[in-house]
Amino acid sequence: MTYPDISGSAYSSLQTVFDAQLNSRARRFLRSAKADSTLNAYQADTRIFVFWCQLHGVEPLQASHHHIMNFLADQADGVLADWVWLDKAEGKGELRHGEPRKPATLVRRLAGIRYAFKQKGIHPMPTEHPDIKEMMRGIVRLGDNHKRKTGALTLEPLAKVLDGIDTHDLAGLRDHTLLLLMFSGALRRSEAARIEVSDLDFVGQGIRLRLKPSKHQLHETEIALIPGKHYCPVLALNNWLKKSRINSGPLFRRMNRWGQITPDPLGPQGINLMIKRRTGHSIDYLYVSGHSLRRGFITSAVTAGKPMNKIIEVTRHKDMRTLQEYFDDAHKFADHALDGLL
């Protein structure tokens, strides 16, 4: 079932959420209020809603709460829940039936639609109708709320992935270096995507890596990267800079179809897809996502008995309870209360 291209009026009317009267500086500051990953998710959710509306002959900006309820119900059952690009460059895609969406996904779908309505100044917003909240309670009760836990790319599976990458070509060298850096620095994919050459400070003991503010860290932070025995992030970064000839700007960049480096940074979604692609070639027993390397570092450090304060120097956790979960999980079977009772 194919839909009009994304330049269509119905899509633009809702998807272009920032008012035309705002100048570029105002839009930049408004956009920076939310993380790029959040806005990208909202954009994807709104795209699905817009084309669902087109299919049902509904003008997106005039959608009632009944339309939104029907949309969410379809998503909960997997009806027209998958967006598939047919030609992304031309803005052509289609909606397909798929797996039922989990309640958490529907909450975000609703948040994306709400955000678009808010930016368009629609009042009252149909997303706030009490019937929608009541129906969401029903979806939560009947839906699958089991959260699939991201697998930790600890050293053993990570080594298998790294060893399987051909670093003789630039794409392989980039991915090898990026995976190793994300593990060594416990980096989120959004943080890795924003690193520039100027953020690296090579010193005698290793590298001082500056991380820009984000929704997780309101202020600039700095972590230390030290040489490794078997896999060395310092050597890998030196090699990447030398071979790629990148002297300034984004550290990790997109490649064109001919394997040439472009000026554009490799974004968070691109990093996520790269991680899944590279790990899929080597391991098939882990559910891997962009968070797997950060989780892998923490799990490895906790298992190795590293002090919590030294782990936090790298991970930059503010809430100790989040990190405590890793310590609890690592020692779940130690000194068990059942030991010796049976």
Secondary structure by P-SEA (a helix, b strand, c coil): cccccccccccccccccccccccaaaaaaaaacccaaaaaaaaaaaaaaaaaaaaaccccccccaaaaaaaaaaaaaccccbbbbccccccccbbbbcccccaaaaaaaaaaaaaaaaaacccccccccaaaaaaaaaaaaacccccbbbbbbcaaaaaaaaaacccccaaaaaaaaaaaaaaaacccaaaaaacccccccccccccccccccccccccbbbbbbbbbccccaaaaaaaaaaaacccccccbbbbccccccccccccaaaaaaaaaaaaaacccccccccaaaaaaaaaaaaaacccaaaaaaacccccaaaaaaaaaaaaccccccccccc
